[in-house]
Amino acid sequence: MTYIDAYTEYQFNFAINSDTGENDGGFILTSLAGVTDAIALGIAKAFNSQPWPTGVTNPMTVTKQDKNFTVYTTDLVAVPPSFT
């Protein structure tokens, strides 16, 4: 049996820049975990609204990707075996 599945992925990235250097970070959340556009945008806005020490910049960005894919099951009894 073949079916189409889909989810949305939100990729968060940030870089903390100060006179001592730069530290990069990031994480991924998905709609499978209940994250919506509003939640993703709210996280980035809240992160960017934090009061950082003088001289520190810390911009966070969020990228949204809608992912669609086909899932196949296997028929290992068929000759030759196949995906269905």
Order of alpha helices (4+ residues) and beta strands (2+ residues): beta-beta-alpha-beta-beta-beta
